Amino acid sequence: MINREDMLELTRRMTPARSSVARIAGAYFDEEGYVDGTFNTNFLKLSPSERSKNLNLAKTILLSETNMQLKDYKIPASARKPGSIWQLLDGIKEAELKNDAFMDIMYELIGEKFQPGYSFACFLYFGQYDVPVKGRDQEWMEGSEEVYTYLLCTISRLEGEYEPGKPEFGFLYPAFRNRTEDAAYINVFEEHPGRYKNLTEWMIQVQ
């Protein structure tokens, strides 16, 4: 089960002036799932308005209805094998979105698995969050317990030329559970639970 307070904690470090997001990359797809354009940039190079707009997309995932729209899934140990989506995601995270070959493979897979019949965008965010220490009285203390490194993905219908609307699907990987990274889990978001069941099952490698 997802603790909503964990998700709220992450969003507090998603403001244009003080964001844990370091880099953003994305692709725009046509109605048939073919890539129509891509971008990849340091998040701080965006204008304040662009930072705010993109952070709002990311926060939609974290602020969604926990355990209903945003669910916790355990990754089967058998799914972690060479050539798996998990090997790819780990590679993308380790490269901090800077490996174009990994990104192209990810976009190709998304285009194959997600074909809603309209143009859409897939954005990937790379972030590093210094998890602050909490005292026994639950008050914040100086220093950090660990650095939580994550990938956050949003998939949205395009409402205009290169203008994504509210996310319909996404994920947070690795999961942020009990205020720490848990690479054995992923948090998957579906705006309408069950609508893209096939995509969720592909993500968690359901046979």
Rosetta blueprint (number, residue, H / E / L):
1 M L
2 I L
3 N L
4 R H
5 E H
6 D H
7 M H
8 L H
9 E H
10 L H
11 T H
12 R L
13 R L
14 M E
15 T L
16 P L
17 A L
18 R L
19 S E
20 S L
21 V E
22 A E
23 R E
24 I E
25 A E
26 G E
27 A E
28 Y E
29 F E
30 D L
31 E L
32 E L
33 G L
34 Y L
35 V E
36 D E
37 G E
38 T E
39 F E
40 N E
41 T E
42 N E
43 F H
44 L H
45 K H
46 L L
47 S L
48 P H
49 S H
50 E H
51 R H
52 S H
53 K H
54 N H
55 L H
56 N H
57 L H
58 A H
59 K H
60 T H
61 I H
62 L H
63 L L
64 S L
65 E L
66 T E
67 N L
68 M L
69 Q L
70 L E
71 K E
72 D E
73 Y E
74 K E
75 I L
76 P L
77 A H
78 S H
79 A H
80 R L
81 K L
82 P L
83 G L
84 S L
85 I H
86 W H
87 Q H
88 L H
89 L H
90 D H
91 G H
92 I H
93 K H
94 E H
95 A L
96 E L
97 L L
98 K L
99 N L
100 D H
101 A H
102 F H
103 M H
104 D H
105 I H
106 M H
107 Y H
108 E H
109 L H
110 I H
111 G H
112 E H
113 K H
114 F L
115 Q L
116 P L
117 G L
118 Y L
119 S L
120 F E
121 A E
122 C E
123 F E
124 L E
125 Y E
126 F E
127 G E
128 Q E
129 Y E
130 D E
131 V E
132 P E
133 V E
134 K E
135 G L
136 R L
137 D L
138 Q L
139 E L
140 W E
141 M E
142 E E
143 G E
144 S E
145 E E
146 E E
147 V E
148 Y E
149 T E
150 Y E
151 L E
152 L E
153 C E
154 T E
155 I E
156 S E
157 R E
158 L E
159 E E
160 G E
161 E L
162 Y L
163 E E
164 P E
165 G E
166 K E
167 P E
168 E E
169 F E
170 G E
171 F E
172 L E
173 Y E
174 P L
175 A E
176 F E
177 R E
178 N L
179 R L
180 T E
181 E E
182 D E
183 A L
184 A L
185 Y E
186 I E
187 N E
188 V E
189 F E
190 E E
191 E L
192 H L
193 P L
194 G L
195 R L
196 Y L
197 K H
198 N H
199 L H
200 T H
201 E H
202 W H
203 M H
204 I L
205 Q L
206 V L
207 Q L
